[in-house]
Structures are given as C-alpha cells and as structure tokens.
Amino acid sequence: MLKLRKFEGLVAAPFTPMHSDGTINYDMVDTYYEFLEKNGITGAFINGSTGEGVSLTQKEKQLHAEQWAECCKRGGKVRVINLVGGTSLEECAENAIFSHEIGLSAIAIVAPYYFKPADEEQLADFCAGIGEAVPEMPVYFYHIPVLTGVNMPMIKFLEKVSAVMPNFAGIKFTHEDFMDFLSCLNFREGAYDLLWGRDECLLPALSLGCRGGVGSTYNYAAPLYHNLIKAFNDGDLSEARRLQQMSINMISLLGKYGGIATGKAFMRYIGLDCGQFRLPVRNMTESRYREFEKDVRSLGMDDMFSKI
C-alpha cells in the first residue's frame, strides 16, 4: 500500500470553463486555480460530473488536466485529482499515465456505466487494471450510483480492491448510505481516504469522522462550509446546523433552476463566469438568470460566497 497523504477540508469539483462557442477556455484555469487557493480550498477534483468530463473528448480532458498541472508546478498548494473515465479501460489507463507524467497528485475512476460490473470483485478488477498502469500514483474510486447505475456496498468493494490494488487510495463517496460510509471509514483502522460527496449533508458526515469532502458548491460557497466545519470542531452544533440549513436552501435552487448547469449560474453570480454547459444539459435563458439572481439575493448569504 502507498504511503497516503489524505485530503482534509474542502476539495472543490471545478466547472470546466467554456467560451461562448462551447470550446474550453484553457486560459481561465490559472485564474480559477488562484481563486480556489485564495478561498482555502485544499484540492480540486477535475473532469468529474461538475467538470463535464463525460462531455469532453480524450484530447480535451488531457489538455485541461495539463493546465491544472502547470498551476501545481508553479508552487500552488491545491492538489489535483483527475477523473480519468470509466467505460474504456484502455482510455482510462492512457489518461492515468498522462496524469502521472504531468505531475498530478492522484487520479479517480468511476464505475463502468454501460457494461456494468456484476459484483464488487469485477469492479475491483476493472480498477486494478487501470491502477497497475500507474503503480506509484494514488487512485480513488468515485462512487456516484445515481449517475452510473452501479450501486453496491462500498465496504465489500473496499475488501476486494484492497487485496488486488496496492495503490488504491480511497473513495469519493457521493451517496447517502451513512452506514456503508462509516464502515469504509473504519476499514483497517481508517487506512483509506474517504471523501464525502454530498454537500447538503456534510454535517452528518463530519459527525461520523469525515475529514474531507468533494463538492461542487465548495467552488462558490467555500466560506459557508469553512464556517460549518469550524462550528462543528468547536462543538457549536446549533451554529453548524444553521449553516447546513443555509447550504440546503442554496442547493434547493439547483433543482428549481434545472440542475447541474445552475452551478455555473452561481459562478457567474459571484463574478467568475465559466460559460455554459454543453448539450444535452440545458442552460438558463437570460430572463431566467435574472429570476435566479433575485432568488440568490433573497437567501441573505452573500457574505458566505467565495471571493474573487
């Protein structure tokens, strides 16, 4: 097993910045990286769900990753995890090798979502096939059954993958099964890095012993979650619950205004416009954005948004 430096605090899942014609705005990555660093973000999970990784070409994902790697090489403190894919083992391995060569901190794999693994052993073998291409690099599994359709107990997967994959690092756990999450946290006395992936229920994850989370709303509301974590650590549960409810109220606007693309509307609201999502995701009309702005202001939490 690799000597593992676990992530702590907030790991943002960045949006992939786009030009108005739908091409990637690679030049904006420097500004984005500095913005995350300024707001106390400790890691970036790129090319994931929020980053539209499934809508990017292989070349685009690599060029995008390369821009983030350049920021790290200039002394940046935000460590980067690159989601390498999850359907073609060969493409995943190719992206893994590329990620290692450019100096990223870690990679992540999502479950194959077309030809799905039948059980935990089959999923572990798929991950190990990618991990062996980069034996010195930490590899995370991204558990998000709502999108992949692959839902199996992560504790059973952890038992299988730990036996066949020496460089397995941990799980980005984007599922509401707290029983399974706690079992994974306690596996082999906490040997693996368990990163919570549901921003709207970070507080209960903290109560189980979670030390780090990956989230899309950490991009634009980092102060809210920093304050929530501090309140929890200080034993002020009343304040922690108040802040978690504020998070829930904010996240409710994602559903009201169409889902994941609303995240980029929040980025525009705070002053870091990342463009729009690619099809088939539907973006807001300008008139709808004006309604959204009013709803955001009505939350009364502008002091909790990240600062440019």
C-alpha positions in Angstrom: 0.0 0.0 0.0 1.2 3.5 -0.9 2.1 6.0 1.9 -1.0 8.1 1.6 -1.4 11.8 2.3 -5.1 12.2 2.9 -7.1 15.2 1.8 -8.6 17.3 4.5 -11.1 20.2 4.3 -12.7 21.3 1.1 -11.9 19.7 -2.2 -13.8 21.6 -5.0 -15.1 19.9 -8.1 -14.3 22.7 -10.6 -16.5 23.6 -13.5 -14.8 23.3 -16.9 -14.6 26.9 -18.2 -16.1 27.4 -21.7 -16.0 30.1 -24.3 -19.3 31.2 -25.8 -18.9 28.8 -28.7 -18.6 25.8 -26.4 -14.9 25.3 -26.6 -12.8 25.0 -23.5 -11.3 28.2 -22.1 -8.0 26.8 -21.1 -6.5 30.2 -20.3 -9.0 30.7 -17.5 -7.6 27.7 -15.5 -4.9 29.9 -13.9 -7.4 32.3 -12.6 -9.6 29.5 -11.4 -6.8 27.8 -9.5 -5.8 31.0 -7.8 -9.4 31.7 -6.9 -9.7 28.3 -5.2 -6.4 28.7 -3.4 -7.5 32.2 -2.2 -10.7 30.7 -0.7 -8.9 28.0 1.3 -9.7 25.0 -1.0 -7.2 22.2 -0.5 -7.9 20.1 -3.6 -9.5 20.1 -7.0 -11.4 17.1 -8.5 -11.2 17.9 -12.2 -13.0 16.4 -15.2 -15.7 14.9 -13.0 -19.5 15.3 -13.1 -19.4 19.1 -12.4 -16.5 19.4 -14.8 -18.5 17.7 -17.6 -15.8 15.0 -18.1 -18.2 12.8 -19.9 -18.9 15.6 -22.4 -15.2 16.2 -23.2 -13.0 14.4 -25.8 -10.0 12.4 -24.7 -7.7 15.2 -26.0 -9.7 17.9 -24.3 -9.5 16.1 -20.9 -5.8 15.8 -21.3 -5.2 19.5 -22.3 -7.5 20.6 -19.4 -5.6 18.4 -16.9 -2.3 19.8 -18.3 -3.4 23.4 -17.4 -4.2 22.4 -13.9 -0.8 20.6 -13.6 1.0 23.7 -14.7 -0.6 25.6 -11.8 0.7 23.0 -9.4 4.2 23.2 -10.8 4.3 26.9 -10.1 4.0 26.2 -6.4 0.3 26.0 -6.0 -1.0 24.4 -2.8 -4.2 23.0 -4.3 -3.6 19.3 -5.0 -5.4 17.9 -8.1 -7.3 14.6 -8.6 -8.1 13.9 -12.3 -11.1 11.7 -13.1 -9.8 9.5 -15.9 -13.1 8.0 -17.0 -14.9 4.7 -16.5 -16.0 2.9 -19.6 -12.9 2.0 -21.7 -10.2 0.5 -19.5 -7.6 1.4 -22.2 -8.6 5.0 -22.3 -8.7 5.2 -18.5 -5.1 3.8 -18.3 -4.0 6.2 -21.0 -5.3 9.1 -19.1 -3.9 7.7 -15.9 -0.4 7.5 -17.4 -0.7 11.1 -18.8 -1.9 12.3 -15.3 1.2 10.8 -13.7 3.6 12.2 -16.3 2.3 15.8 -15.9 2.6 15.5 -12.1 -0.9 15.5 -10.8 -1.5 14.3 -7.2 -3.9 11.5 -7.9 -6.5 10.0 -10.3 -10.0 8.8 -9.9 -12.1 6.1 -11.6 -15.9 6.0 -12.0 -17.7 2.7 -12.4 -18.3 1.5 -15.9 -21.9 2.7 -16.6 -22.8 0.9 -19.9 -21.4 -2.6 -19.5 -21.8 -2.6 -15.7 -19.7 -4.8 -13.4 -21.8 -7.7 -11.9 -20.2 -7.6 -8.5 -17.6 -6.0 -6.2 -14.9 -8.3 -7.4 -15.4 -7.4 -11.1 -15.4 -3.7 -10.2 -12.2 -4.2 -8.2 -10.5 -6.0 -11.1 -11.5 -3.1 -13.5 -10.0 -0.5 -11.2 -6.9 -2.6 -10.6 -6.4 -2.9 -14.4 -6.1 0.9 -14.5 -4.1 1.3 -11.3 -1.4 -1.1 -12.5 -0.6 1.4 -15.3 0.5 4.0 -12.6 1.7 1.9 -9.7 3.2 4.9 -7.8 0.1 7.1 -8.1 -2.8 7.2 -5.6 -6.1 6.0 -7.2 -9.5 6.9 -5.9 -12.9 5.4 -6.8 -15.8 7.8 -7.5 -18.9 6.2 -6.0 -22.0 8.0 -7.6 -24.7 5.4 -8.2 -27.3 8.0 -9.1 -25.5 8.6 -12.3 -23.6 5.4 -13.0 -26.4 3.0 -12.1 -23.8 0.9 -10.3 -24.8 0.6 -6.6 -23.1 -2.0 -4.5 -21.8 -1.8 -0.9 -18.6 0.1 -0.8 -17.3 -1.8 2.2 -17.5 -5.1 0.2 -15.7 -3.3 -2.8 -13.1 -2.0 -0.4 -12.4 -5.5 0.9 -11.9 -6.7 -2.7 -10.0 -3.8 -4.1 -7.6 -3.6 -1.2 -6.5 -7.2 -1.9 -5.6 -6.6 -5.6 -4.6 -2.9 -5.8 -1.6 -1.6 -3.7 -2.1 2.0 -4.9 -5.8 2.2 -4.1 -6.2 5.4 -2.0 -9.9 5.8 -1.1 -13.4 6.7 -2.2 -15.2 9.8 -3.2 -18.5 8.8 -1.6 -21.4 10.5 -3.3 -24.3 8.5 -1.9 -26.5 8.8 1.2 -25.7 5.4 2.8 -24.1 6.6 6.0 -23.9 3.0 7.4 -21.8 2.0 4.4 -19.7 5.2 4.7 -18.9 4.6 8.3 -17.9 1.0 7.7 -15.5 2.3 5.0 -14.1 4.9 7.3 -13.4 2.3 9.9 -12.0 -0.3 7.5 -8.5 -1.4 8.5 -8.4 1.3 11.2 -9.0 4.1 8.8 -6.3 3.2 6.3 -8.2 4.7 3.3 -9.2 8.2 2.4 -13.0 8.6 2.5 -14.1 11.9 0.9 -17.7 12.8 1.4 -19.5 13.9 -1.8 -22.9 15.3 -0.7 -22.6 19.0 0.2 -26.1 19.2 1.6 -25.4 16.7 4.3 -21.7 17.4 5.1 -22.5 17.9 8.8 -23.7 14.3 9.5 -20.6 13.0 7.6 -18.4 15.1 9.9 -20.1 13.6 12.9 -19.0 10.1 11.7 -15.4 11.2 11.4 -15.1 12.5 7.9 -12.2 14.9 7.5 -12.6 16.0 3.9 -15.3 16.4 1.2 -15.5 16.9 -2.5 -18.3 19.2 -3.7 -19.5 21.5 -6.5 -20.8 24.1 -4.1 -17.4 24.5 -2.5 -16.5 26.4 -5.7 -18.7 29.3 -4.9 -19.6 29.0 -1.2 -16.4 28.0 0.5 -16.7 30.4 3.4 -20.1 28.8 4.3 -18.5 25.3 4.6 -15.3 26.6 6.3 -17.6 28.1 9.0 -19.7 25.0 9.2 -16.6 22.8 9.8 -15.2 25.3 12.4 -18.6 25.3 14.2 -18.6 21.5 14.3 -15.0 21.3 15.5 -15.7 23.9 18.2 -18.7 21.9 19.4 -21.2 24.6 18.4 -23.8 22.2 16.9 -26.5 24.8 16.8 -24.4 27.0 14.6 -23.3 24.1 12.5 -26.9 23.0 11.9 -27.9 26.6 11.0 -25.1 26.7 8.4 -26.0 23.3 7.0 -29.6 24.5 6.5 -28.2 27.6 4.7 -26.4 25.1 2.4 -29.6 23.2 1.8 -31.5 26.4 1.0 -28.8 27.3 -1.5 -28.7 23.9 -3.1 -32.5 23.8 -3.5 -32.0 26.4 -6.2 -30.1 23.9 -8.2 -33.3 21.9 -8.6 -35.5 24.9 -9.1 -33.4 26.2 -12.0 -32.6 23.0 -13.9 -29.9 21.0 -12.1 -26.2 20.9 -12.6 -26.0 23.9 -15.0 -27.2 26.1 -12.2 -23.8 25.7 -10.6 -22.3 27.8 -13.5 -25.0 30.4 -12.8 -23.8 30.6 -9.2 -20.2 31.1 -10.6 -21.4 33.9 -12.8 -23.2 35.5 -9.8 -20.0 35.6 -7.7 -18.1 37.1 -10.6 -16.2 34.1 -12.2 -18.2 33.4 -15.3 -17.3 29.9 -16.6 -19.7 29.9 -19.6 -22.3 27.3 -20.1 -22.7 23.6 -20.1 -22.6 21.5 -23.3 -25.6 19.7 -24.6 -27.6 17.7 -23.6 -27.6 19.8 -20.4 -30.0 22.7 -20.6 -28.7 26.2 -19.7 -30.7 29.1 -18.3 -32.1 31.8 -20.6 -31.1 35.4 -19.7 -34.5 36.1 -18.3 -34.4 33.0 -16.2 -31.0 34.1 -14.9 -32.4 37.4 -13.7 -35.0 35.4 -11.7 -32.3 33.2 -10.3 -30.3 36.3 -9.2 -33.3 37.5 -7.2 -33.7 34.2 -5.5 -30.0 34.1 -4.6 -30.1 37.5 -3.1 -33.2 36.5 -1.1 -31.1 33.8 0.6 -29.3 36.6 2.5 -25.9 34.8 2.4 -23.8 37.0 0.1 -21.1 37.1 2.9 -20.9 33.3 2.6 -20.0 33.2 -1.1 -16.4 32.7 -2.3 -14.5 35.9 -3.0 -12.8 36.7 -6.3 
